[in-house]
Amino acid sequence: MTTIVLTGFMGTGKSTVGRALAQRLGKAFVDVDERIEQRLRLPISEIFARYGEAYFRQIEGEELAQALQEDAVVATGGGAIVDPENLARMRAAGPVVCLTASVDAILARTSSDSSRPLLEHENRRERIEALLAERAQAYAQADVCVDTTHRSPEEVAEAILIYLGAILHPKELSA
């Protein structure tokens, strides 16, 4: 196993936890959203404004496919897993870990962030709840879900390491 995929909604800690996890594992960290911004030399909010979500999702799929070929911890965009092709690629690459958080935690973590075009809405809570409901079935396809609501990034990374240890060394745990 080389690639570990982190997915989940905006504000659940994919980038922060991903960096901590990669460091603990001695792996590279790849943030797909950062790669998209570097490739197009635009922030994601500007990509959405200029070219629309469909174009963003196309580029996201391309960058995700490349990232999944690396020996790395890969943080996907929050909506990447909704695309069945992306999900299949993720599952083929390695374990898929979905980070979750309560609506209140997501709201607090994203409240001052204007770089999230899908949350630019009159009622941000309502928008978060609607997107979470839309994506629930896709997020449920992950191998494991880890709630980040009341955990530090290091605690989340530790929970993921415990899960990875269980799937890598199941006989040792049952002995």
Stockholm file with secondary structure:
# STOCKHOLM 1.0

chainA/1-175         MTTIVLTGFMGTGKSTVGRALAQRLGKAFVDVDERIEQRLRLPISEIFARYGEAYFRQIEGEELAQALQEDAVVATGGGAIVDPENLARMRAAGPVVCLTASVDAILARTSSDSSRPLLEHENRRERIEALLAERAQAYAQADVCVDTTHRSPEEVAEAILIYLGAILHPKELSA
#=GR chainA/1-175 SS CCCEEEEESTTSCHHHHHHHHHHHHTCEEEEHHHHHHHHHTSCHHHHHHHHCHHHHHHHHHHHHHHHTTSSEEEECCTTGGGSHHHHHHHHHHSCEEEEECCHHHHHHHHTTCCCCGGGCSSSHHHHHHHHHHHHHHHHTTSSEEEECTTCCHHHHHHHHHHHHHHHHCHHHHHC
#=GC SS_cons         CCCEEEEESTTSCHHHHHHHHHHHHTCEEEEHHHHHHHHHTSCHHHHHHHHCHHHHHHHHHHHHHHHTTSSEEEECCTTGGGSHHHHHHHHHHSCEEEEECCHHHHHHHHTTCCCCGGGCSSSHHHHHHHHHHHHHHHHTTSSEEEECTTCCHHHHHHHHHHHHHHHHCHHHHHC
//
